[in-house]
C-alpha cells in the first residue's frame, strides 16, 4: 500500500477540473470563527450531558419526595450511573439527528422538536432495557423523567442560545457574508441569516450586476424595516470580496448562467472565501455538495466540516484500543521482522518519514524499511517490485503490506487512524489542487477504500473518488467493514 502521485505527467490528472464541487476550502489554519464553533459544539455536548444527568437525578428526587408508586429505592451510585448512561444515549441520539450541526430553525422550533423526539426515544430505549434485564425501573420515575429531561434541556439550550447571542454581539465567532444577488432570493437569504443568530453569519452587503440597484438598501423581510444592507456594483470579483473582508459568499441567483456561476465561485475562492449558493429547482444531488435547509431556504455549500463529534470520539477510542491490542499481540512478529530486515541488508529496521496529516499537520510516520539505505528518503514510491531500490525482503513486506505495521505506533500517538486516506509526503502535497486537498480534512489511516480497490496499482490522485466517498459517507460501521476486508486481503496476500 504505497501511494504515489505525479500531478504533472498523468493525462487523467489534467482532466480534473480546476474548479470542482469541493467539500472543503484549501487547507489552512483554522479561522477564529471555526475555532469558536468547535468550542461551542464541545460546550453544547458537555452541557447536554450534565443537564440530562441533573434532570434524571431531579426526577428521582421528585419521585422519592412525592411518595409515588411502590417507592423503589436505588443507591446514589446506581442513580448516577444510570443517569450518565442515559445522558450518553441522549447525546449520541441528538448528534445522530444533527442537533450539533451549525444550522438552526426560525424560533428554534426544530431544536425543540429534536429534544422532544430524542427524549422519548431514549426513554423508550431505557424501558426496553429494563424489560429484558433484572433491573427494575419505576414507571412513575420514567414518567417524571419524560417531563423533566426535555424541560431541563430546553432551558439549558435557551441559556446557551443567549450566551451565543451575547458573544456574537461582541464579535466572537462571527463570519462576514457577501450576498451575490439582491433580488427576492437574496433578500430571503439576508432575512434568514439575520434571524438565525446562532449561525454566526453576518450579511454585510449585496453585490448585483444591475446598475439600477447599486446603492439601494435591502431590508429584511418583516413588518418593520429595521436592519438593511446596501447593494454594491457587480460583477463579483476577488478584490470586492477582499474589500468586504467576506468569509463566505452566498450566490443567491438560482438562474445564474453557468459561466457566470463558475466565474463567481472562482473569484470568491481566489479571495480565500467559502462559497454557498441557492440551487435552481433542477439541481441534482451531488455527493460532493452539502445541502442545508435554513428556514425554508435551501443552501448548497462547497464547504462543510466533515467532522462529527460522537463519531470522532468513538473512532479515537476504537483506534487507541485497537492499536494497543495489536501492538501487544504483534510484538513477537515485529521483533522477528526487525531481525530479518537487519540480516537482509545494512541499516535500521524502522524507517521514519515525514508525512502530511490532518489539516496539513506534519508528523513522523513509521514503517519497516523495505529499501536500501542509499535510496532517497523522499521520492515517488516504486510502481513495481522490480525497482532496484527495494531489498529482497522488502519485496515480500511490500506485497503483504507488513511494512505498514509500525504505523500502529502512529495510531497510538493519534497522528493516524486505522482507517482513512493514506498520508502523503510533503513535496507531493505541495502540488495538490483544491480537489486533492480534501483528503487532508480527515485523519489519515493505515488502510481505506482505495487500498482495497483494484485501482490501488495506479496513482492515488487518479482515484481520489474513493477518498471523497469515504469522507462524505464515513461512519463507525464502514470503518469496521473496511478493516474486515483488509484482514481478508492480508490473509490472501493481496
C-alpha positions in Angstrom: 0.0 0.0 0.0 2.3 2.7 -1.3 0.5 5.6 -2.9 2.4 7.9 -5.2 1.4 10.8 -7.2 2.6 12.9 -10.1 0.3 15.7 -10.9 2.4 16.8 -13.8 2.5 13.8 -16.0 -0.7 11.9 -15.7 -3.2 12.6 -18.5 -6.1 11.8 -16.1 -4.8 14.4 -13.7 -5.1 17.1 -16.4 -8.8 16.2 -16.9 -9.6 17.1 -13.2 -11.3 20.5 -13.3 -9.5 23.3 -11.5 -12.9 24.4 -10.1 -14.9 21.5 -8.8 -17.6 20.9 -6.3 -15.4 20.7 -3.3 -16.3 19.8 0.2 -13.8 22.0 1.8 -11.7 25.1 1.3 -8.0 24.8 0.7 -6.2 23.5 3.8 -5.0 26.2 6.1 -5.1 27.2 9.8 -8.5 27.1 11.4 -10.2 30.5 11.4 -11.2 32.2 14.7 -14.9 31.6 13.8 -14.1 28.0 13.1 -12.4 27.5 16.4 -15.3 29.3 18.1 -17.8 26.8 16.5 -15.7 23.9 17.5 -15.5 25.1 21.1 -19.2 25.8 21.1 -20.1 22.3 19.9 -18.0 20.8 22.7 -19.7 23.1 25.2 -23.1 22.1 23.9 -22.3 18.4 24.2 -20.9 18.8 27.7 -23.9 20.9 28.8 -26.4 18.4 27.4 -24.6 15.6 29.1 -24.6 17.3 32.5 -28.1 18.6 32.1 -29.6 15.2 31.4 -27.8 13.8 34.5 -29.2 16.6 36.5 -32.7 16.0 35.1 -32.7 12.3 35.8 -31.5 12.8 39.4 -34.0 15.5 39.9 -36.7 13.1 38.6 -35.6 10.5 41.2 -35.7 13.2 43.9 -39.2 14.2 42.9 -40.3 10.6 42.7 -39.0 9.9 46.2 -40.3 13.1 47.8 -43.8 12.8 46.3 -44.1 9.1 47.5 -45.3 7.8 44.2 -45.7 4.2 43.2 -44.1 1.4 45.2 -41.1 3.6 46.2 -38.3 1.6 44.8 -35.1 2.9 46.3 -31.8 3.0 44.5 -28.4 3.9 45.8 -26.9 7.2 44.8 -24.2 5.5 42.8 -26.8 3.5 40.8 -28.8 6.6 40.1 -25.7 8.5 38.9 -24.6 5.5 36.8 -28.0 5.2 35.1 -28.2 9.0 34.6 -24.8 9.1 33.0 -25.7 6.2 30.7 -29.0 7.8 29.8 -27.2 11.1 29.2 -24.7 9.4 26.8 -27.5 7.9 24.9 -29.3 11.2 24.6 -26.1 13.0 23.3 -25.4 10.3 20.7 -29.1 10.4 19.5 -29.0 14.2 19.3 -25.8 14.1 17.3 -27.5 11.5 15.1 -30.3 13.8 14.2 -27.9 16.7 13.6 -28.6 18.7 16.7 -25.0 19.7 16.9 -24.8 20.9 13.3 -24.4 24.6 12.6 -27.8 25.2 11.3 -30.9 26.2 13.3 -34.5 26.9 12.5 -36.6 30.0 12.9 -37.6 30.4 16.6 -35.6 27.3 17.2 -38.6 25.0 16.7 -36.5 22.3 15.0 -34.2 22.3 18.1 -37.1 21.8 20.5 -38.6 19.1 18.2 -35.3 17.2 18.4 -35.3 17.4 22.2 -38.8 16.0 22.5 -38.3 13.2 20.0 -34.9 12.1 21.2 -36.0 12.2 24.9 -39.0 10.0 24.2 -36.9 7.6 22.1 -34.2 7.4 24.7 -36.7 6.7 27.5 -38.3 4.0 25.3 -34.8 2.5 25.0 -34.3 2.5 28.8 -37.8 1.0 29.2 -36.8 -1.8 26.8 -33.6 -2.5 28.6 -35.5 -2.8 31.9 -37.9 -5.2 30.3 -35.2 -7.6 29.2 -33.0 -7.3 32.3 -33.5 -7.8 36.0 -33.0 -4.1 36.8 -36.4 -2.6 37.7 -37.4 0.9 36.8 -40.3 2.6 38.4 -42.9 3.7 35.8 -43.6 6.8 37.8 -39.9 7.7 37.6 -39.9 7.3 33.9 -43.0 9.5 33.6 -41.4 12.2 35.6 -38.1 11.9 33.7 -40.1 12.2 30.4 -41.3 15.6 31.5 -38.1 16.9 33.2 -35.5 15.8 30.7 -36.8 17.8 27.7 -37.7 20.7 30.0 -34.2 20.9 31.5 -32.6 20.6 28.1 -34.9 23.3 26.7 -34.0 25.7 29.4 -30.3 24.9 29.1 -30.4 25.4 25.3 -32.0 28.7 25.9 -29.2 29.8 28.2 -26.6 28.6 25.7 -28.5 30.4 22.9 -28.5 33.7 24.9 -24.8 33.2 25.6 -24.0 32.7 21.9 -26.0 35.8 21.0 -24.1 37.8 23.6 -20.7 36.6 22.3 -21.7 37.2 18.7 -22.8 40.7 19.7 -19.2 41.3 21.0 -17.7 40.0 17.7 -16.8 36.4 18.7 -17.4 33.6 16.2 -18.8 35.9 13.5 -18.3 35.3 9.8 -18.9 38.1 7.3 -21.2 37.2 4.4 -21.4 38.8 1.0 -24.6 38.0 -0.9 -24.4 37.9 -4.7 -27.8 38.9 -6.0 -30.2 41.4 -4.4 -33.5 40.0 -5.8 -36.2 38.2 -3.9 -33.9 35.2 -3.3 -31.1 37.4 -2.0 -33.4 39.2 0.3 -34.8 36.0 1.6 -31.2 34.7 2.3 -30.4 38.0 4.1 -33.5 37.7 6.3 -32.9 34.1 7.4 -29.3 34.8 8.2 -30.4 37.8 10.3 -33.0 35.8 12.1 -30.7 32.9 12.8 -28.0 34.4 15.0 -26.7 31.1 16.2 -25.3 30.6 12.7 -22.8 33.4 13.4 -23.2 34.6 9.8 -23.4 38.3 9.4 -24.5 39.6 6.0 -22.6 42.8 5.3 -23.5 43.7 1.8 -25.1 42.7 -1.5 -23.5 42.6 -4.9 -25.6 42.9 -8.0 -24.8 43.3 -11.8 -27.9 45.5 -12.2 -26.6 49.1 -12.1 -30.0 50.4 -11.2 -29.9 48.6 -7.9 -26.5 49.9 -6.9 -26.6 52.0 -3.7 -30.1 50.7 -2.7 -30.7 49.5 0.8 -32.2 46.0 1.1 -34.2 45.4 4.2 -35.0 42.1 5.8 -38.5 40.6 5.3 -40.8 41.6 8.1 -43.3 44.2 9.5 -40.5 46.7 10.4 -37.7 47.9 8.2 -35.1 47.6 11.0 -31.9 46.1 9.5 -30.6 46.5 6.0 -27.5 46.2 3.8 -26.5 48.2 0.8 -26.0 47.0 -2.8 -22.6 47.2 -4.3 -21.9 47.2 -8.1 -21.0 43.8 -9.6 -19.7 41.7 -11.1 -18.3 39.7 -8.1 -14.5 39.9 -8.1 -11.8 38.7 -5.7 -10.9 42.3 -4.9 -14.5 43.1 -4.0 -14.6 40.1 -1.7 -11.4 41.1 -0.1 -12.5 44.7 0.4 -15.6 43.5 2.2 -13.4 41.1 4.3 -16.0 38.4 3.5 -15.5 34.9 4.9 -18.5 33.5 2.9 -20.0 34.3 -0.4 -23.6 33.3 -1.0 -24.7 33.2 -4.6 -28.4 34.0 -4.4 -29.3 33.9 -8.1 -30.7 30.4 -8.9 -31.0 31.2 -12.6 -27.4 32.5 -12.9 -25.7 31.4 -16.2 -23.3 28.5 -15.9 -20.3 30.6 -17.0 -21.1 33.5 -14.6 -21.7 31.0 -11.7 -18.3 29.3 -12.1 -16.6 32.7 -12.5 -18.2 33.9 -9.3 -17.1 30.7 -7.4 -13.6 31.1 -8.8 -13.3 34.7 -7.7 -14.6 34.0 -4.2 -12.2 31.1 -3.7 -9.4 33.2 -5.0 -10.1 35.6 -2.1 -10.0 32.6 0.3 -13.7 32.8 0.9 -16.0 29.9 1.2 -19.0 29.5 -1.2 -22.6 28.6 -0.8 -25.4 29.0 -3.3 -29.1 28.7 -3.7 -29.6 26.0 -6.2 -32.2 26.1 -9.0 -35.1 23.7 -8.8 -33.4 21.3 -11.3 -30.1 21.0 -9.5 -29.4 17.3 -8.8 -27.9 15.8 -5.7 -24.1 15.6 -5.7 -22.1 13.6 -3.1 -19.6 16.5 -3.0 -22.1 19.2 -2.1 -23.6 19.7 1.3 -27.3 20.9 1.4 -28.7 22.7 4.3 -32.3 23.9 4.9 -32.4 27.2 6.8 -35.9 28.3 7.5 -37.1 27.1 4.1 -34.1 28.4 2.1 -32.0 25.6 0.7 -28.3 26.4 0.6 -25.9 24.2 -1.2 -22.3 24.6 0.0 -18.9 23.8 -1.4 -17.6 23.9 2.1 -18.5 22.0 5.2 -16.8 20.5 8.2 -16.9 16.7 7.8 -16.1 16.0 11.4 -18.8 14.6 13.7 -18.3 14.8 17.4 -19.6 11.4 18.6 -18.1 9.6 15.6 -14.7 11.1 16.0 -14.8 10.4 19.8 -15.8 6.8 19.3 -13.3 6.3 16.5 -10.4 7.7 18.5 -11.2 5.3 21.4 -11.5 2.4 18.9 -8.2 3.3 17.3 -6.4 3.6 20.6 -7.7 0.3 22.0 -7.1 -1.5 18.6 -3.6 -0.1 18.3 -2.6 -1.2 21.9 -4.0 -4.7 21.4 -2.4 -5.2 18.0 0.9 -3.9 19.3 0.9 -6.3 22.2 -0.3 -9.3 20.1 2.1 -8.5 17.3 5.2 -7.8 19.3 6.8 -11.2 18.5 6.1 -10.7 14.8 7.6 -7.2 15.0 10.7 -8.5 16.6 11.1 -11.3 14.0 10.6 -8.9 11.1 13.1 -6.5 12.6 15.8 -9.2 12.9 15.1 -10.4 9.3 15.4 -6.9 8.0 18.7 -6.4 9.7 20.0 -9.7 8.3 18.8 -9.0 4.8 20.6 -5.6 4.4 22.5 -3.0 6.3 20.6 -0.3 8.0 17.9 0.2 10.7 14.8 -1.9 10.8 12.5 1.0 11.1 12.2 3.8 8.5 10.9 7.2 9.6 9.5 9.6 7.1 7.7 13.0 7.4 4.1 12.9 6.1 1.2 15.3 6.0 -1.8 14.6 8.2 -5.0 16.2 9.4 -5.3 19.8 8.2 -1.8 19.8 6.8 -0.1 19.0 10.1 3.3 17.2 9.6 4.2 14.1 11.6 6.8 11.3 11.5 5.4 8.1 10.0 7.0 4.7 10.9 7.4 1.8 8.6 9.6 -1.3 8.3 12.4 -0.5 5.9 12.0 -2.0 2.5 14.6 -0.2 0.6 18.4 0.1 0.7 19.8 2.9 2.9 21.2 4.8 -0.1 17.8 5.2 -1.7 16.4 8.8 -1.5 14.3 9.4 1.6 11.8 11.4 -0.3 10.9 10.3 -3.8 7.9 8.8 -5.6 7.1 5.3 -4.4 8.1 2.3 -6.6 5.5 1.2 -9.1 6.7 -2.4 -9.2 8.6 -5.0 -7.2 11.4 -5.0 -9.7 12.5 -1.5 -8.6 16.3 -1.7 -7.8 15.8 0.4 -4.6 13.8 -2.4 -2.9 15.6 -5.1 -0.9 14.9 -8.8 -1.3 12.8 -9.0 1.9 11.3 -5.6 1.1 9.5 -7.1 -1.9 7.7 -9.6 0.4 7.0 -6.9 3.0 5.5 -4.5 0.5 3.5 -7.2 -1.3 1.9 -8.4 2.0 1.8 -4.8 3.5 3.6 -6.0 6.6 5.9 -3.0 6.2 2.9 -0.8 7.3 2.6 -2.5 10.8 4.8 0.0 12.6 2.2 2.7 11.8 0.2 1.3 14.7 2.6 3.5 16.7 1.2 6.5 14.8 -2.3 5.4 15.5 -1.4 5.1 19.2 0.0 8.6 19.2 -3.1 10.0 17.4 -1.3 11.0 14.2 -3.1 8.4 12.2 -6.2 6.2 12.3 -6.7 2.6 11.5 -9.0 3.7 8.6 -8.6 6.8 6.4 -6.9 8.2 3.3 -3.2 7.4 3.0 -0.9 10.2 4.2 1.4 11.7 1.5 4.9 13.2 1.5 5.2 17.0 1.8 6.6 17.5 -1.7 3.6 15.7 -3.1 1.0 17.6 -1.0 2.6 20.9 -2.2 1.4 20.0 -5.7 -2.2 19.4 -4.5 -5.1 21.2 -6.1 -8.1 22.2 -4.1 -9.7 19.0 -5.3 -7.0 16.8 -3.8 -6.7 18.9 -0.6 -10.0 17.5 0.5 -8.1 14.3 1.6 -6.4 16.4 4.4 -9.7 17.1 6.1 -9.8 13.8 7.9 -7.2 11.9 9.9 -5.1 9.7 7.6 -5.2 5.9 8.0 -3.3 2.7 7.5 -6.0 1.3 5.3 -9.0 2.6 3.3 -11.3 2.1 0.4 -8.6 3.0 -2.2 -6.2 0.3 -0.7 -8.9 -2.3 -1.1 -9.8 -1.4 -4.7 -8.3 -2.8 -7.9 -7.2 0.8 -8.7 -4.6 0.8 -5.9 -1.9 -0.1 -8.5 -2.4 3.3 -10.1 -1.6 6.8 -8.9 -3.8 7.7 -6.0 -4.8 11.1 -7.4 -6.4 9.3 -10.4 -8.7 7.6 -8.0 -9.4 10.3 -5.4 -13.1 9.5 -5.6 -12.6 6.6 -3.2 -11.3 9.0 -0.5 -14.0 11.6 -1.3 -16.7 8.9 -1.0 -15.2 7.8 2.4 -15.1 11.4 3.7 -18.7 12.0 2.8 -20.1 8.7 4.0 -17.8 7.5 6.7 -19.2 6.0 9.9 -18.2 3.6 12.5 -19.6 0.5 10.8 -18.0 1.4 7.5 -14.6 1.6 9.3 -15.2 -1.8 10.8 -16.2 -3.2 7.4 -13.0 -1.8 5.8 -10.9 -3.4 8.5 -12.6 -6.7 8.0 -12.0 -6.6 4.2 -8.3 -5.5 4.9 -7.8 -8.6 7.0 -9.2 -10.8 4.2 -6.9 -9.2 1.7 -3.9 -9.6 4.0 -4.7 -13.3 4.6 -4.9 -13.8 0.9 -1.6 -12.0 0.4 -3.2 -9.5 -1.9 
